[in-house]
Amino acid sequence: MSGETQPQHHWQGVLSSALDAVGHTPLVRLQRIAKEEGLNCNLLGKCEFFSAGGSVKDRIANRMVEQAEKKGVLIPGQSIIIEPTSKLDLALPLFCPSAHKCINLGGNTGIGLALACAIKGYQCIITLPAKMSLEKEVMLRALGAEIVRTPTEAAWDSSESHIGVARKLQKSIPGGVILDQYSNPHNPLAHYYGTYEEIMHSLKTSDLPRKDISLLVAGAGTGGTITGLGRAIRDYEASLPHTNGNSASHGRTTIIAVDPEGSILGGGEPGNYQVEGIGYDFFPEVLDPNPPVVDKWLKTNDEEAFDATKRLIRKEGLFVGGSSGSALSGTLRYLHSEEGKHIAEDPNANVVVILPDGVRNYMSKSWFLETSKLPTGENMEEKEDIKSTIRGILGRDLNDVMSVVDSKREKGEKLENGD
């Protein structure tokens, strides 16, 4: 854990640009959900949607570009980045010199990169699976990126997939740059040096009785988050002077990766799922999926993920996306299991759940629009009581605007300013 540290863990003074607001996200108690679930542990959410671009992917985008610039790989006005490798050349074009075009694959990573390109004045081309939300496309276009949609059904190694199309563009466009978030070591290092240190800073400066992490849960897409955090935790534990890195105040952290049903990362057959941002039909190179980095994989389905997402919004006021619900639902299942019961019952145990992004990018999705379907645990009778009270006071249904207009018209009255 030596050789590199972050200068701060929260915003100070006046920032020079939005890029300085990448990361430095809060660790928030999820105490209402914990109470509903009968948990005694400290359930904590790392809220990555507070980052400038709205997701955990801002971190890797920022770091990969910074490191490429430091090494001279990206030279304004001169660089042309090409990776002639048989591995996955997935683009992460954050900062392409003004004469270059950046080709990027993905949703949240694309937004982080497009944000950087907008600030730096670079052009950005993003290949995006059709499955990705309309909001992501709108955000990307607003930031000046050019969007190329590809079939969601296309396998990753198909020439028509977002990967294949990006490769084709990179080969054909002069000055095209591809940086590989799936094999680039600075993907997990962004979390090793950044996200982990922020979590520990939050715990150390809190009023919690213990300052260590008993359980860490994160979803896996590229695998950068779970790998970077897992390695940082294990390296810290190995540095402790006690046997096996254990002591009364710092027990061994259990690390769990959450994967959607339909992804192969955590086992199972490839298939379709609606949750965005996690899971793949191939194994990214940066992912370290086995012990000691990852102790256990949990599979989640769309229904439980979206239900948990709604609970986070409704109960905790955290406007998170579907992958956050996946992480939370996996966490709750583990804490209620025999294996995780001892953590759930420990009032001093700190459980950290990574909440990767916000709901901003998914507000047109059917799972979010179905707000009439209340999350598990919602008191339906209480909701109906307040609706009845409002109807009684107004003498109409809550959304019945026309009855007001018609009533005024029948009485010869007008609806005017101040009426």
C-alpha positions in Angstrom: 0.0 0.0 0.0 3.0 2.3 -0.3 4.3 4.5 -3.0 1.0 6.3 -3.9 -1.6 8.1 -1.9 -4.5 10.5 -2.5 -3.9 14.1 -1.3 -7.4 14.4 0.2 -10.5 12.4 0.9 -13.1 15.2 0.4 -13.4 18.4 -1.6 -11.4 21.4 -0.3 -11.4 25.0 -1.6 -12.3 25.7 -5.2 -11.8 23.0 -7.7 -10.1 23.7 -11.0 -12.5 21.5 -13.0 -15.1 18.7 -12.7 -12.3 16.2 -13.0 -11.2 17.2 -9.5 -14.6 16.1 -8.3 -14.1 12.5 -9.4 -14.3 10.1 -6.5 -14.2 11.4 -2.9 -17.6 9.9 -2.4 -19.4 9.5 1.0 -19.9 6.3 3.0 -23.5 6.4 4.2 -25.3 4.4 6.9 -28.2 2.3 5.5 -29.8 2.1 8.9 -33.5 2.0 7.9 -33.0 -1.0 5.6 -30.7 -2.6 8.3 -33.5 -2.1 10.9 -36.1 -3.6 8.6 -33.9 -6.6 8.0 -33.2 -7.1 11.7 -29.4 -6.5 11.3 -27.3 -5.4 14.2 -24.2 -4.7 12.1 -23.4 -1.3 10.6 -24.7 -1.5 7.0 -22.8 1.1 5.0 -23.1 2.2 1.3 -20.2 3.7 -0.7 -22.2 6.1 -2.9 -20.3 6.4 -6.1 -23.0 8.4 -7.9 -21.8 11.4 -6.0 -18.7 11.4 -8.3 -18.6 14.1 -11.0 -19.7 11.8 -13.9 -22.2 9.9 -11.7 -20.5 6.6 -11.3 -17.6 4.5 -10.0 -16.3 4.4 -13.6 -15.1 8.0 -13.4 -12.2 6.8 -11.2 -10.7 4.4 -13.8 -11.3 6.8 -16.7 -9.4 9.6 -14.9 -6.5 7.4 -13.7 -5.9 5.6 -17.0 -5.6 8.8 -18.9 -3.5 10.5 -16.3 -1.1 7.5 -16.3 -0.9 7.4 -20.1 -0.1 11.1 -20.1 2.6 10.7 -17.4 4.3 7.9 -19.4 4.2 9.9 -22.6 1.8 7.4 -24.2 -0.6 10.3 -24.8 1.2 13.3 -26.3 -1.0 16.2 -27.4 -0.9 16.7 -31.1 1.3 13.7 -31.7 0.0 10.5 -30.2 -1.8 7.7 -32.0 -2.6 4.8 -29.7 -3.0 1.4 -31.3 -2.8 -1.9 -29.4 -2.1 -4.8 -31.9 -3.0 -7.6 -29.5 -5.2 -10.7 -29.8 -6.7 -9.9 -26.4 -9.7 -7.7 -25.9 -8.9 -4.2 -27.1 -11.7 -2.4 -25.4 -11.4 1.3 -25.7 -11.0 3.7 -22.9 -10.3 6.9 -24.7 -10.3 9.6 -22.1 -7.9 12.1 -23.3 -7.1 11.9 -27.0 -5.1 14.9 -28.2 -7.2 17.4 -30.0 -6.2 16.0 -33.4 -7.3 12.5 -32.4 -10.5 10.7 -32.0 -11.2 8.6 -28.9 -13.0 5.3 -29.4 -14.7 4.0 -26.2 -16.8 1.0 -25.3 -19.4 1.2 -22.7 -22.0 3.2 -20.7 -20.7 4.7 -17.5 -17.1 4.4 -18.5 -18.1 6.3 -21.7 -19.7 9.1 -19.7 -16.6 9.4 -17.5 -14.5 9.6 -20.6 -16.8 11.9 -22.5 -16.8 14.2 -19.5 -13.0 14.4 -19.6 -13.0 14.8 -23.4 -15.5 17.7 -23.1 -13.3 19.5 -20.6 -10.1 18.8 -22.6 -11.6 19.6 -25.9 -11.1 16.1 -27.4 -13.4 14.3 -29.8 -14.9 11.1 -28.5 -16.6 8.1 -30.3 -18.4 5.6 -28.2 -19.7 2.2 -29.3 -22.7 1.3 -27.2 -24.8 -1.9 -27.0 -28.5 -1.3 -27.7 -29.3 -2.6 -24.2 -27.7 0.5 -22.7 -30.2 3.1 -21.5 -31.4 6.1 -23.5 -30.4 8.4 -20.7 -26.7 7.3 -21.1 -26.9 8.0 -24.8 -28.4 11.5 -24.2 -25.7 12.3 -21.6 -23.0 11.2 -23.9 -24.3 13.3 -26.8 -24.7 16.3 -24.5 -21.0 15.9 -23.7 -20.2 16.0 -27.4 -19.6 12.3 -28.0 -20.5 10.5 -31.2 -22.5 7.4 -30.5 -22.5 4.1 -32.5 -25.2 1.6 -31.3 -24.5 -2.1 -31.7 -26.8 -5.2 -31.3 -27.0 -6.4 -27.7 -27.3 -10.0 -29.0 -23.8 -9.8 -30.6 -21.2 -11.9 -28.8 -18.2 -10.0 -27.5 -16.0 -11.5 -30.2 -18.4 -10.7 -33.1 -17.4 -8.1 -35.6 -20.8 -6.4 -35.0 -20.4 -6.2 -31.2 -19.5 -2.9 -29.5 -16.0 -4.4 -29.2 -15.8 -5.5 -32.8 -17.1 -2.2 -34.1 -14.7 -0.2 -31.9 -11.8 -2.2 -33.3 -13.0 -1.6 -36.8 -13.2 2.2 -36.2 -9.8 2.2 -34.5 -8.2 0.6 -37.5 -9.9 2.9 -40.0 -9.8 6.3 -38.4 -6.5 8.2 -38.4 -5.4 9.0 -35.0 -7.9 6.6 -33.4 -6.9 5.6 -29.8 -7.9 2.5 -27.9 -7.0 2.1 -24.2 -8.1 -1.2 -22.7 -10.1 -1.0 -19.5 -10.4 -4.7 -19.4 -6.7 -5.4 -19.3 -5.3 -2.1 -18.2 -3.8 -2.4 -14.7 -4.8 1.1 -13.8 -8.4 0.0 -13.7 -8.0 -1.9 -10.4 -5.3 0.4 -9.2 -7.8 3.3 -9.2 -9.6 1.4 -6.5 -6.5 0.1 -4.8 -5.1 3.6 -4.2 -8.3 5.6 -4.3 -11.6 3.9 -3.3 -10.0 1.7 -0.6 -8.2 4.7 1.0 -11.4 6.7 1.0 -13.4 3.9 2.7 -10.7 3.5 5.4 -10.5 7.3 5.9 -14.3 7.4 6.4 -14.2 4.6 9.0 -11.2 6.0 10.8 -12.7 9.4 11.2 -16.2 8.0 12.2 -17.7 7.4 15.6 -18.0 3.7 14.8 -16.5 1.4 17.6 -14.3 -0.5 15.0 -12.5 1.0 12.1 -12.0 -2.1 9.9 -14.2 -3.8 7.3 -15.9 -7.1 8.3 -17.7 -7.6 5.0 -17.1 -6.0 1.6 -19.6 -6.5 -1.2 -19.3 -5.2 -4.8 -20.7 -6.1 -8.2 -18.3 -7.3 -10.9 -18.2 -6.0 -14.5 -14.7 -5.4 -15.7 -13.7 -6.6 -12.2 -11.6 -3.6 -11.5 -13.5 -2.5 -8.4 -13.7 -5.9 -6.6 -10.1 -6.7 -7.6 -8.6 -3.4 -6.6 -10.4 -3.3 -3.3 -9.7 -6.9 -2.6 -6.0 -6.6 -3.2 -5.8 -3.5 -1.1 -7.6 -5.2 1.8 -5.4 -8.3 1.6 -2.2 -6.3 1.4 -3.2 -4.3 4.5 -4.1 -7.5 6.4 -0.7 -9.0 5.5 1.0 -5.9 6.9 -0.5 -6.3 10.3 1.9 -7.7 12.9 -0.4 -10.4 14.1 -0.7 -14.0 13.0 -2.5 -14.2 9.6 -3.2 -10.5 9.8 -5.8 -10.9 12.5 -6.2 -8.9 15.7 -8.9 -7.9 18.0 -9.5 -4.7 16.2 -8.8 -5.9 12.6 -10.3 -9.3 11.7 -10.1 -10.8 8.2 -12.4 -9.1 5.8 -14.9 -11.3 3.9 -15.0 -10.2 0.3 -18.0 -11.1 -1.9 -18.5 -10.4 -5.6 -22.1 -10.2 -6.9 -22.9 -11.3 -10.4 -26.3 -11.3 -12.3 -27.9 -14.5 -13.5 -27.0 -14.6 -17.2 -23.4 -13.6 -16.6 -20.6 -16.2 -16.5 -18.3 -14.4 -14.1 -19.7 -16.0 -11.0 -20.6 -19.3 -12.8 -23.6 -20.4 -14.8 -24.6 -20.2 -18.4 -24.7 -17.0 -20.4 -28.1 -15.4 -20.8 -30.1 -12.2 -20.9 -30.6 -9.8 -18.0 -31.7 -6.2 -17.6 -29.3 -4.9 -14.9 -26.7 -2.8 -16.5 -23.0 -2.3 -15.6 -22.2 -5.7 -14.2 -21.7 -9.2 -15.6 -20.2 -10.4 -18.8 -20.0 -13.3 -21.2 -16.2 -13.4 -21.0 -13.6 -13.0 -18.3 -11.9 -9.6 -18.3 -8.1 -9.8 -17.8 -8.1 -7.4 -14.8 -10.5 -9.5 -12.8 -8.9 -11.6 -10.1 -11.9 -13.9 -9.3 -10.4 -16.3 -6.8 -9.3 -16.4 -3.1 -7.7 -14.6 -1.4 -9.0 -11.6 -3.4 -12.6 -12.9 -3.7 -13.9 -15.3 -1.0 -17.3 -15.9 -2.6 -19.5 -15.2 -5.6 -23.3 -14.6 -5.3 -25.7 -14.7 -8.2 -28.7 -12.2 -8.2 -31.6 -11.9 -10.5 -33.3 -8.8 -12.0 -36.3 -8.9 -9.8 -34.4 -8.9 -6.5 -32.0 -6.3 -7.8 -34.6 -3.8 -8.8 -36.6 -4.4 -5.7 -33.5 -3.6 -3.6 -32.8 -0.5 -5.8 -36.3 0.8 -5.0 -35.7 0.2 -1.3 -32.5 2.2 -1.4 -34.3 5.1 -3.1 -37.5 4.9 -1.0 -36.0 4.1 2.4 -32.6 5.7 2.3 -33.1 8.6 -0.2 -30.2 7.3 -2.3 -30.9 7.7 -6.0 -29.0 4.6 -7.1 -29.1 2.4 -10.2 -29.9 -1.3 -10.7 -26.4 -2.6 -10.1 -26.5 -1.0 -6.6 -29.7 -3.1 -6.0 -27.8 -6.2 -7.1 -25.0 -5.5 -4.6 -27.5 -4.8 -1.7 -29.6 -7.9 -2.4 -26.6 -10.1 -2.5 -25.4 -8.5 0.8 -28.7 -9.1 2.6 -28.9 -12.7 1.4 -25.4 -13.4 2.7 -26.1 -11.7 6.1 -29.2 -13.8 6.5 -27.3 -17.0 5.7 -25.6 -19.3 8.3 -22.3 -18.3 6.8 -22.9 -14.6 7.3 -25.0 -14.7 10.4 -22.2 -13.9 12.8 -21.5 -10.6 11.0 -25.1 -9.6 10.9 -25.5 -10.1 14.6 -22.3 -8.2 15.5 -23.1 -4.5 16.4 -19.4 -3.6 15.9 -19.1 -5.2 12.4 -18.8 -2.8 9.4 -20.4 -4.0 6.2 -19.5 -2.0 3.1 -21.6 -2.2 0.0 -20.4 -0.5 -3.2 -23.2 1.4 -4.9 -21.8 2.0 -8.4 -24.0 4.6 -10.0 -27.2 6.6 -9.8 -30.7 6.2 -11.3 -30.2 9.2 -13.6 -29.2 6.9 -16.4 -32.2 4.6 -16.0 -35.3 6.8 -15.5 -36.9 5.6 -18.8 -36.5 1.9 -17.9 -39.7 0.0 -17.2 -38.4 -1.3 -13.8 -38.0 2.3 -12.6 -41.2 3.6 -14.2 -43.3 0.9 -12.4 -43.3 3.1 -9.2 -46.8 1.8 -8.3 -45.1 -1.5 -7.4 -43.9 -0.9 -4.0 -40.7 -2.3 -2.6 -40.7 -5.2 -0.2 -41.7 -4.0 3.3 -43.6 -0.9 2.1 -46.8 -0.4 4.2 -49.6 -0.4 1.6 -52.3 0.5 4.1 -50.4 3.5 5.3 -49.9 4.7 1.7 -53.6 4.3 1.0 -54.6 6.1 4.2 -52.7 9.2 3.2 -54.1 9.1 -0.4 -57.6 8.9 1.1 -56.9 11.8 3.4 -55.8 13.9 0.4 -58.8 12.9 -1.7 -61.1 13.8 1.2 -59.6 17.3 1.6 -59.6 18.1 -2.1 -62.8 16.3 -3.1 -61.1 14.7 -6.1 -58.5 12.1 -7.1 -54.9 13.2 -6.7 -54.2 13.5 -10.4 -57.6 14.6 -11.6 -56.8 18.1 -12.8 -59.6 18.3 -15.4 -62.3 18.0 -12.8 -61.0 21.3 -11.3 -61.0 23.0 -14.7 -64.5 21.7 -15.6 -65.9 22.8 -12.2 -64.6 26.3 -12.7 -65.9 26.4 -16.2 -69.4 25.3 -15.1 -69.5 28.0 -12.5 -68.3 30.6 -14.9 -65.1 31.1 -13.0 -61.6 31.5 -14.4 -58.4 30.0 -13.3 -56.0 32.9 -13.1 -52.7 33.8 -11.5 -53.2 33.8 -7.8 -56.5 32.0 -7.9 
